[in-house]
Amino acid sequence: MGENMVKKGIIIVAAVSIGLAVGAYLILSFFTATSIFENKTYIDFSEIPITLEEIARTSEVIVIGKVGSTVGTEHYDDGKIRKATSSMYIDVEQELTGNYKDKRIMIKTYGDGKTIINNSVQLHDGERVLLFLSYSDSDWDGEDGYIVCCVSQKFSIDDNNNTAYNQRFGSYKLDELISIIKDARANRIKDQAINSDYVVLGKVKSIEKEKDDKDITSRNVTIEIDKAIPDYKDKEITFFIWNINDMKYCIGEDKLCLYFIKHGTQKEFGIVKDKVAEYYLYSRLHTSYGIYKIIDGKAYGKEYPEGIMLDELLARIKEYKGIN
């Protein structure tokens, strides 16, 4: 489909943002000198379902503040992809993660960030908002920075009755919403720990390559176990992963990583491998979320982008699994 669409001058771009598994499909026309988009520009954001608790756990920064004016727009056109991102400041009233200390934060939005284009986020000058943010270094986002693409990431705050509204999550009293966010973040990694059968700390021993086809990325991966929660019967474990690129950091140079693994078959999802491992890398939204890289004694992953001491993370996992 993609090849035919490009031939017709229609371009589809897929993006992942802020810890959501967000599919953002942008069908863009050429930019003009007088406006960001021509009249025929069409942007459609579709988001894989995510709960409020999940977005709270996976966001790197969560701010309450007021939207400032746009300070710049970055255009990008490589002959295949045409897009624009706009930058604006948020004057920070409160930050809920402890990961950001300044009183002002620069964010980016797609398009001009203010025009109504389907379900893309609109941020109006002076508007009081609560935003879920994560840092993006994606090639097609332009310069690195915190980005707001989709409606899940923004609550509009009504100062008259102190309520916060999001078109996907609904309306909350602001104090109630803050409480939900804090409770969710206090229990980061809990769902992942409870729903996985094993949490394994180890190094990649081997990768089974099914075919000499560069387009096939699903693999069986064998890990030499350094530690497993709960204890595992063998010194190594093999699991299936949809996309080996999701764990590229952990491959080679004797790198130590933490893996959340679940028992079961992937055949019901259409996997046609002759041999599928009896375990698979577990995560509800994206397989890369089931991997934590270990650097200098700290674990870094989707729910702890800022890092957490490995011993503390392992203790949390044991607690959530009810292991003394």
Secondary structure, DSSP 8 states (H G I E B T S, - for coil): -HHHHHHTT--------TTS-EEEEEE-----SSSSS-TT-EEEEEE----HHHHHHH-SEEEEEEEEEEEEEEEEE-SS-EEEEEEEEEEEEEESSSS---SEEEEEEETTSSS--TTB----TT-EEEEEE-EE--GGG-SSEEEE-BGGGEEEEETTTTEEEETTTEEEEHHHHHHHHHHHHHTTTHHHHHH-SEEEEEEEEEEE--SS-TT---EEEEEEEEEEES--SSSEEEEEES-GGGGGGGSSTT-EEEEEEEES--GGGT---SS--SEEE--SS-GGGGEEEEETTEEEETTEEEEEEHHHHHHHHHHHHT--
